Amino acid sequence: MWAQHKATHVTIICQKCKNTKVIACKPGLAGAQIPRYCDGGAENEFGANNCGQESFVILPHKSKFSDLQTLKLQVGCISTLQLQSLVDTL
């Protein structure tokens, strides 16, 4: 058994324009989908974003986490009858 921390909501900030976003993480062991381009910055004369590509940084102190525990169950050499009586008692 081991414990992990899983992000439920990730807060990111653009390094150039300081635009912040809160992104919900998918359930399970999947991660957050961080956008490659910032939509909060000003555009230059060609219509492109001034922030550039992959300008976001994660702010861990403003993100939300939950603890995730994974258990491995291992059944040894017990018979089917013993297993059935164990299940019945639960």
Secondary structure, 3 states (H helix, E strand, C coil): CEEEEEEEEEEEEECCCCCEEEEECCCCCCCCCCCCECCCCCECCCCCECCCECCEEECHHHCEEEEEEECCCCCCCCCHHHHHHHHHHC
